[in-house]
């Protein structure tokens, strides 16, 4: 005898198949978007092209936010900043050939700055891969070869089934220490192809941690605990690993002065008694670092800008912590520790002894006084006052992005970033045009937070089209353009080296009128009114432009 509650209604084979069948109309492009969403992506930057239309169509049918910029290079800079601000893999969507190649300078900056950018680019149809030379539009003999020596890793999906795994592999690569840009290619026909693959769910791409070897940190702790004159150089790796707190703990335990590199701005409090600030281009600082009997370098390769143009030659022991294996001992022999800065600093904190040195703050003060005296003799009040005005107007936690321009070079040494991860510049690869599109990416990452971009008039010409992007997306960015009528720093370099400057003087537009033509409020400012004008712009929602006509000069170099 059976009862109603004993009956089990089993679905028919047709019903099971219908339940498992993917929604109709899905393509390889949908697999890309579903994978990205499964990995946690919420935003993408880029602009469409013919071979990538199926990908952008899938984005348009999804809840993935697309921020379209006007050139691929600027989209790459925006993605770079988004990755730096969030610590997430920033998605950059590109099209084949010219569009792909246009992104190279931005990806080079992302590589130099260890920004996690996931670039996904279309390719010619599969029949044209491998140098097939079928004459497709945008065809390159080997597109990925153009990126292989720039990005961290290159990945190709040749069938729809490969797309989720390839993107997950690339995502993991971008976010594994050291962070960096990665490149994914998918042929047009694969992006367009209908797919029977079920909707992508449950993606996992966990980055690998990079812990230090204990015997190395034990020896480093022994040296530091017994050092007479330890000094710490804190680079961008401290910022990227969110290790500023541990850096401060270690410095205070050791009573060790700390200087931050230009990429490590904000890693250590500017006004701390042990803070050497960022005066790495000053010979007084170079001598101080050379005199250290133990120099701890965290998250820096001591490259050109961090070594006073390779005029720094340490006389004591060097301990170098870096997640990039290729940077260990690349400039100076020492104890290289291949590790994430946060994990290595934690290991040192667990093993280092407290070190007493009541004279350390006084040595720091005397050094900064010597640097100040040198600057005071050079008539640089204008440049220092401008930086003071910017600092006073900019909210402490607002990000700022600086192009390769005279005021930025001053800011590298003299600007108080206040907090970690709030000051970024193109000092990694050194290309023009970074500041404004990067600031747009930061606006997307931190909505409601005012963001500052600083450019010269030459660098600004690279980014003018993005005024339309700022207006279209109503981004809270203030763009300060310092207009000196040309490439001011190159003018100074050439005049000093050759007695005259060539190709540095530029015709340029009326920046104020041009910005207003995009519907962006704009005004001319002066050194005297800059502080209040900036404060007004930064507290007014939406984009704005301030143009500062002035000619600056650099402090006298000490490496020549």
PyMOL commands that set and color helices and strands:
alter all, ss='L'
color gray80, all
select helices_A, chain A and resi 4-6+13-20+28-39+50-60+72-86+98-102+104-112+126-128+145-148+160-175+188-192+214-225+236-240+244-254+262-264+283-290+305-307+325-327+341-351+360-376+381-393+406-414+434-445+457-460+466-472+488-498+511-517+530-538
alter helices_A, ss='H'
color red, helices_A
select strands_A, chain A and resi 43-46+65-68+90-94+117-123+153-157+182-187+230-234+257-260+294-298+317-322+335-338+400-402+423-425+451-456+477-483+521-525+544-549
alter strands_A, ss='S'
color yellow, strands_A
deselect
rebuild
show_as cartoon
